[in-house]
Amino acid sequence: MKSLTCIWAIAANTVRESIRNKILYALLFFAILMIGAGVVLGSLSYVESQRILQDVGLGAIRLFGVAIAIFVGIHLIHREVDRRTIYTILSKPISRAEFLVGKYVGLTLTIWMQMAIMIAAFAGVSLLTGAPLAWQHGAFFLLAGAELALVVAIATFFSSFTTPLLAAFFTTGTWVIGHLTRDLRDIGARSDSQAMETITTLAHRVFPDLAGLNLASEAAHLLPITREDITLPLVYATGYVTVVLIAAVFLFERRDFR
């Protein structure tokens, strides 16, 4: 009970600090601008204007959501160390694990709040233009939120032991590779090299399989989505986040701040 109280206190403080970040509002502004720009791009097509509008809107939500998660998440620990407030915080009856998990929870809540604003903008544009809104869109938003939580966990992991610049580089690289692991695995399976197949299979298992969390095509085209298409990726994302946070705590507890 005490641990939950400490984690929530850190999380609430992280939310208050994050919503004062000007970069966050700049990215949010451009995300809403991109969602609105989908109307212009859709008007250029006489056949699939609504699909193009929603493709652009859904892509903007994912892209700018990840950008916010990375650029805010990489400063998760560095800001406290740079201002030396971490010494004051850790001198209190709070463990490093509680501090790190609280930071993660607070940043994830902040990202989801920004995502809710983007979803509201997307829904408003869709309703104004007559584009359909269906439960497939809800499934997309749910898995997109899980992807953002996973990206925040990865940013937390790298920020626990390295500089913001390297954390941004590593987190972005992991996100990009995470969307390519299935393709790389398939390429390795079709190659004649056993070493290539082994490497691509290992990459698919180590890096996050983010392609499984992307239902943009299904939402834009209103294609059928099964229960397994939602539950299995959610279970996978939850497990991956748990493993990454455990690794982050392990490294953070051994970090020397002197």
N, C-alpha and C positions, 0 to 999 in steps of 0.2 A: 504493500500500500504506500509506504514511504517512497519507494522507487518511482511509482507512478506519479506521485505528487511532484517529485523533483523533475521528472521528465516533462510533465505538463507545464511546469513553471518555466523551464528552459524553452519549451516549444512556443508558449505564449509570448515570451520575450523575443524569440526569433521572428515570429510573425510581425510584431510591432516594428522591429528593426528592418525587416525585409520590405515592408510596404512603404518605407521612406526612401528606398533605393530608386534613384532617378532612372537608371538603366532599365529597371523593370517597367516603368511607365512608358519609356520610349519604345521598347519592344512591343508592349501591349498596344500602343498607338498604331504602330506599323502593321501589327497583326489585324486590327480592325480595319485599317485602310486597305489591306490586301483582300480581306473578305468583301469589302465594298467594291473593290476593283473587279471582282468576279462578275459583277453586273455588266460592266463595260466589255470584258472579254467574252462573256456569254452572248452579248448582243451582236458580236461579229459572226456568229453562226446562226443560220436559219433553221437548223435541224435539231441540234442538241444543246441549245443555249442553257437550259436549266441544269443539265448534267455538267457542263463546263463550269457554270457558276458554283455548283456544289463541290466539284473537284477542287477548284481553287480555294474555296472556303475551308474545306476539310484539310487540305494540304497546309494552308496557313495556320490552322489551329495546331497541327502537329509540329510544324517547323518552328514556329515562334514559341510554342510551349516548351520545346526542347531547348531552344536558345535561352529562354528565361531560366530554365532549370540549370543549365550549364553556367551561365554568366553570374548567376546569383549563388549557386552552389559551390563554385570554386573558392569563394571567399568565406566559406562557412567557418573554417577554423582560423585562417590567416588573419582575418579582421580582429579576432579576439586576441591573438598572439601579438599582432602589431600594436594594438592599443594597450597591451599588457593587462587587459581585464581578465584574461584566463587565469592568472595567478590568484586573483581575488575570488573568482568563482570556484576554483578547485581547492582553495583553502577552506571552503565551507564543507559541511557534511554531505558532499555529493561526489559520486564516483565519476571517473572519466567515461565509463560506459553510459551512465545516465546522462551526462552532458552531451555526448556524441549522438545518442539516440534522440534526445530532446531536440537537438539542432536539426536532425533529419526530419523528425515529425513536424516541426515548425515550418521548415522550408517546403515540405510536401504540401502542407495545408495552404501555404501561400501560393504555390503553383496551381493548386486546384481552384483557389479563389480566382486567380487570373484566367484560368481555363473556363470557369463558369461565365465570366464576362464575355469571353470570345464566343462561347456557345450561344449566349443571349444575342450577340451581334449576328451570328450566323443564322439563328432562327428568325430574327427580325428581317434580315435581307431575304431569306427564303419565303417568308410569308408575304412580304411586299411584292415580290416578283412572281408569286404563284408557284414556286418550286415546291415539290412534295416533301413532307417531313413524316418519317415512318419510324417504327421501332428499330429498324436497322441503324438509323442514326444514333439512337440511344446506345446500341451495342458498340458502335464505333467510339463514342465518347467514353464509354466505360473502359474499354481496352486502351484507349489513348491516355486516360488518366493513370492506368496501371503502368503504361510505358514511361510516363513522366516520373512516377514514383520510383521506377527502376533506374532511370537516368539520374535522379537525385541521389539514390543510393550509391551509384558509381562515382558521382562527383564527390560525395561524402568520403568514400573510400580513398580516392586520390588526394583529396584535400587534407586527409588525416596525417599524411607523411611527406607531402611535397609542396612546391610553391604553386600559387594560383595559375601562372603561365603554363607550367607543366601539367597541372591538373586539368586545365581547359583543353590542352592538346590531347592528353590521354583519354579524357571523357568523350571528346568529339570523335576521336579515332575509334573508340570502342562502340559508340553509337552507329557510326558508318559501317563498321565491320559487322555489327549485329544485324544490320539489314541485308547483308550479303552472304551470311554464313550458309544459308540454304543453297544459294546458287553455287558457292564455292564447293560445298559438299557434293552437289550433283556433278560439277565439272571434274572433281577428283574421282568420283565413282566411274565416270566415263573415260578417264585417262588410262593409259597403259602402264603408268608408273605406280607401283605399290607405295612408294614413299609419298607421292603427291596425294594419293587417296588417304593415307594415314594422317597426313598433316591437315588436310581439309576436314576430315572427320573430327580430329581433335579440336580444330578451331570452332567447329559447329557446337561441340560440347562445352568448351570453355567460355566462349563469348556468348552473350545473350542472344537468343533467337527472337529478335524484334519483329521479324516478318510475320510471325504468328500473332502479333498484337495489332496488326494493321488490317482493318476492315473497311478501308476507304472505298475500294471498288464496290464491295457489297452494298455499302451505304449509298453511294452515288447512283448505282444502277438498280438499287432495291432488289438485290439478289437474295436467294434463300440463305439463312444462317441457322445452323443447328445449335442446340444447347451446348454440345461439346466444343463448338467453335468459340464459345465464350468462357465456359467453366475451365477447360483445360489450360488455355493461356493465362487465366487469372491465377490458377494454382501454380503454374510454372513461374509467373512473375513474383508471386508471394514467396515461393521457395528461393528464387534467385536473390531477391532483396534480402531475405534473412541471412543467406550465406555471405553476401557481400558486406552486410552490416557487422556480422560476427568477425569477419576478416579485418574490417575497419577498426573495430574496437580493440582487437588483438594488437594491431600496429600502433594505435593511438595510446594505449596504456603503456607502451614501451618507448614512446617518444620523449626525448629530453628537450625541455623548453628553455634551458639555460643558455 
